[in-house]
Amino acid sequence: MKIEIDEDRCIAAGNCVLASMELFDQRDEDGVAIILNEHPEGETLQAEARKAAAVCPANVITIVE
C-alpha cells in the first residue's frame, strides 16, 4: 500500500489527521496535509489510511494497493 496526497487541492480540513495521527500531519504555515508514512504496514495502519481517504472532504488522498 502507498498513500498519496494532492497537496495542491488539499483544503486543510484536518480530517486525515483525526483519522490517523501516525500517518498524517498538517504543515504549520498553511495546514495542508502531509504524509508521515507513505507505506503503512499492518492491518490497523492500513485501515486508518483507508478511513482517512474516505473522510477527506476534498477527496485528495489516494490509496494505491
C-alpha positions as CSV (number, residue, x, y, z in Angstrom):
1,M,0.0,0.0,0.0
2,K,1.1,3.5,-0.8
3,I,-0.6,6.8,0.3
4,E,-0.6,9.8,-2.0
5,I,-1.9,13.3,-1.4
6,D,-2.7,16.0,-4.0
7,E,-1.4,18.9,-1.8
8,D,-2.5,21.5,-4.4
9,R,-6.1,20.5,-3.9
10,C,-6.0,20.0,-0.1
11,I,-8.3,22.3,1.8
12,A,-6.6,21.8,5.2
13,A,-9.7,20.4,7.0
14,G,-7.5,18.0,9.1
15,N,-9.9,15.0,8.9
16,C,-7.0,12.8,7.8
17,V,-5.0,13.7,10.9
18,L,-8.1,12.9,13.1
19,A,-8.3,9.6,11.3
20,S,-4.6,8.8,11.9
21,M,-2.1,10.9,13.7
22,E,0.5,8.2,12.9
23,L,0.1,8.6,9.2
24,F,-0.8,12.3,8.7
25,D,0.1,15.8,9.9
26,Q,-0.5,19.3,8.7
27,R,2.0,21.9,7.7
28,D,2.2,24.8,10.3
29,E,2.2,27.5,7.7
30,D,-0.9,26.6,5.8
31,G,-2.5,23.5,7.3
32,V,-2.0,21.4,4.1
33,A,-1.9,17.7,4.9
34,I,1.4,15.8,4.8
35,I,2.1,12.1,4.9
36,L,4.3,10.8,7.7
37,N,4.4,7.2,6.5
38,E,3.7,6.6,2.8
39,H,3.9,2.8,3.1
40,P,2.0,1.8,6.2
41,E,2.3,-1.8,7.3
42,G,-0.1,-3.8,9.3
43,E,-3.9,-4.0,9.2
44,T,-4.5,-1.3,11.7
45,L,-2.5,1.4,9.9
46,Q,-3.8,0.4,6.5
47,A,-7.4,0.6,7.8
48,E,-6.6,4.1,9.2
49,A,-5.2,5.1,5.8
50,R,-8.4,3.9,4.0
51,K,-10.6,5.7,6.6
52,A,-8.6,9.0,6.1
53,A,-9.1,8.7,2.4
54,A,-12.8,8.1,2.9
55,V,-13.3,11.1,5.2
56,C,-11.3,13.6,3.3
57,P,-13.8,16.3,2.2
58,A,-11.6,17.4,-0.8
59,N,-11.1,13.8,-1.9
60,V,-7.3,14.3,-2.3
61,I,-6.0,11.2,-0.6
62,T,-5.3,8.2,-2.9
63,I,-4.6,4.7,-1.7
64,V,-2.5,2.6,-4.1
65,E,-2.8,-1.1,-3.3
